[in-house]
Amino acid sequence: MRRLWMSLLLVPVIAAAAAASAPAARAATADRAAPASAADALQPGMSGAAVKALQRRLAALKYYPGSIDGRFGAYTLEAVWAFEEVQGLPTYDYVTKAMQWALAHPRAPQVLVADGGANRIEINLSREVLVLYHNNRVELISHVSTGGGYYFCSDGGCAYAVTPTGDFSTIVFLPGWVTVPLGEMYNPVFFIGTAFAIHGDTDVPLEPVSHGCVRIPMDIAAFFHTLVHIPGEPVYIR
């Protein structure tokens, strides 16, 4: 594993320039709380029939809002983020009028690799979104947080925090919290050795902040490994 880790340290620098542009692309989302003019918009903390309808619609479109319980919590917010990202909308912590319109007229996620196989995982770095396909149909869409582009040192080596692009496949799943050179991971599904994985984390913000792995929300990480073939499910990162 150490030899793999040290060799990987030489790879991420090629994508440093691309990663550096990610924070700027999201600068417009710095203030995401609902302004006074949107005080009546659906947002975290609310509950009721309108929230339940939102959850049902998101779930029907293959986003994961958590339990359909009419309570706007963290899981529903993460589904809102994912939907906004896929639709190309500004990411806010509440449901805008533009999002309400898009919920009624949604567009499918951008296909990254049309001939990548009927069952595959696609990770769109520009959108910060993961799409899982089964039989060429969308099975799950999740917000993610990928490599933050910063320089860091860990476990005796230093590198840029960049998620590698390319064609990979799932290798192994390890249950629970796992510690590897890139840090702690929950329920990781590795796609490069035991270094890079799709894994759960308690911090999956809108901004790309990981060391290079693909972070997914904890609630999705609890079952994600059951939806994919391990080993061998194609993983495409673009």
ZAMARGU-4260 file (C-alpha; in steps of 0.2 Angstrom, whole numbers, plus 5000, padded with zeros to 4 digits):
<rodrens>
0) 5000/5000/5000 | 5015/5012/5004 | 5022/5009/4986 | 5005/5013/4979 | 5003/5028/4990
5) 5020/5036/4985 | 5017/5033/4967 | 5000/5041/4968 | 5009/5057/4975 | 5016/5060/4958
10) 5000/5059/4949 | 4988/5073/4956 | 4999/5088/4951 | 4993/5086/4933 | 4976/5091/4938
15) 4980/5105/4950 | 4976/5119/4938 | 4959/5112/4935 | 4955/5109/4954 | 4961/5127/4958
20) 4946/5134/4948 | 4933/5124/4958 | 4932/5136/4972 | 4930/5151/4960 | 4916/5142/4951
25) 4906/5141/4968 | 4910/5158/4974 | 4893/5164/4970 | 4885/5151/4982 | 4894/5158/4997
30) 4878/5165/5005 | 4866/5151/5003 | 4853/5155/5017 | 4836/5160/5012 | 4835/5180/5011
35) 4820/5189/5018 | 4811/5188/5001 | 4812/5169/5002 | 4807/5168/5020 | 4792/5157/5015
40) 4802/5145/5004 | 4804/5127/5010 | 4820/5126/5020 | 4829/5116/5034 | 4819/5115/5050
45) 4802/5116/5041 | 4789/5102/5042 | 4773/5098/5034 | 4764/5092/5019 | 4774/5103/5007
50) 4790/5096/5013 | 4783/5078/5011 | 4778/5082/4993 | 4796/5089/4990 | 4803/5073/4997
55) 4792/5062/4987 | 4796/5071/4971 | 4815/5071/4974 | 4814/5052/4978 | 4804/5049/4962
60) 4818/5057/4952 | 4831/5046/4961 | 4838/5058/4973 | 4839/5052/4991 | 4830/5064/5004
65) 4830/5052/5018 | 4813/5046/5025 | 4798/5053/5017 | 4792/5060/5034 | 4788/5079/5030
70) 4803/5085/5040 | 4816/5096/5031 | 4832/5089/5038 | 4850/5087/5032 | 4846/5072/5021
75) 4833/5082/5012 | 4845/5097/5010 | 4858/5086/5002 | 4845/5080/4990 | 4841/5098/4986
80) 4859/5102/4983 | 4861/5087/4971 | 4845/5092/4961 | 4851/5110/4960 | 4868/5104/4954
85) 4861/5092/4941 | 4849/5106/4934 | 4863/5119/4933 | 4855/5130/4946 | 4864/5140/4959
90) 4865/5130/4975 | 4855/5137/4990 | 4849/5130/5006 | 4831/5132/5002 | 4819/5128/4987
95) 4819/5143/4975 | 4806/5147/4963 | 4818/5141/4949 | 4820/5125/4958 | 4801/5123/4960
100) 4799/5125/4941 | 4813/5113/4938 | 4805/5100/4949 | 4790/5100/4937 | 4801/5100/4922
105) 4817/5091/4927 | 4831/5087/4915 | 4841/5071/4917 | 4859/5071/4923 | 4872/5074/4910
110) 4878/5057/4903 | 4897/5056/4904 | 4901/5040/4896 | 4886/5034/4885 | 4895/5018/4880
115) 4902/5014/4898 | 4891/4999/4901 | 4873/4997/4907 | 4878/4997/4925 | 4891/5011/4930
120) 4895/5025/4942 | 4898/5042/4934 | 4906/5056/4944 | 4905/5074/4937 | 4918/5084/4945
125) 4911/5101/4938 | 4894/5097/4945 | 4900/5088/4961 | 4887/5075/4958 | 4887/5056/4957
130) 4875/5046/4946 | 4873/5027/4948 | 4865/5018/4932 | 4857/5001/4932 | 4852/4994/4915
135) 4856/5012/4908 | 4843/5019/4920 | 4847/5031/4934 | 4846/5022/4950 | 4853/5035/4962
140) 4859/5053/4961 | 4870/5060/4975 | 4879/5076/4980 | 4898/5073/4982 | 4913/5083/4988
145) 4929/5079/4979 | 4947/5084/4979 | 4949/5102/4985 | 4965/5107/4975 | 4975/5112/4991
150) 4993/5105/4995 | 4994/5094/5010 | 5005/5081/5019 | 5000/5065/5027 | 5008/5049/5032
155) 5025/5054/5026 | 5020/5060/5009 | 5014/5076/5001 | 5002/5079/4987 | 4989/5090/4979
160) 4971/5086/4985 | 4965/5081/4968 | 4952/5067/4963 | 4960/5058/4948 | 4950/5058/4932
165) 4949/5042/4921 | 4941/5025/4919 | 4941/5014/4935 | 4931/5000/4943 | 4926/4995/4960
170) 4939/4985/4969 | 4934/4981/4987 | 4922/4987/5000 | 4927/4989/5018 | 4913/4991/5031
175) 4913/5004/5045 | 4926/5017/5048 | 4943/5014/5040 | 4959/5023/5041 | 4971/5024/5026
180) 4984/5037/5020 | 4971/5049/5014 | 4962/5049/5030 | 4947/5041/5038 | 4933/5034/5027
185) 4916/5027/5031 | 4910/5011/5021 | 4923/5015/5008 | 4921/5007/4990 | 4939/5008/4983
190) 4942/5011/4965 | 4961/5014/4966 | 4970/5002/4977 | 4966/5005/4995 | 4969/5024/4993
195) 4955/5032/4983 | 4937/5028/4987 | 4919/5033/4986 | 4915/5034/5005 | 4904/5042/5018
200) 4910/5057/5028 | 4901/5068/5041 | 4907/5083/5031 | 4901/5084/5013 | 4899/5102/5009
205) 4895/5110/4993 | 4914/5115/4990 | 4926/5101/4985 | 4936/5099/5001 | 4942/5080/5001
210) 4960/5074/5000 | 4955/5066/4983 | 4942/5053/4987 | 4924/5055/4983 | 4914/5060/4998
215) 4896/5055/4999 | 4883/5059/5013 | 4883/5047/5028 | 4865/5041/5025 | 4869/5036/5007
220) 4886/5028/5012 | 4876/5017/5023 | 4868/5007/5008 | 4878/5013/4993 | 4889/4997/4993
225) 4873/4986/4991 | 4869/4995/4975 | 4885/4991/4966 | 4894/4976/4960 | 4911/4974/4970
230) 4923/4971/4962 | 4921/4976/4944 | 4908/4990/4943 | 4914/5003/4931 | 4918/5020/4939
235) 4920/5035/4927 | 4927/5052/4933 | 4926/5067/4922
</rodrens>
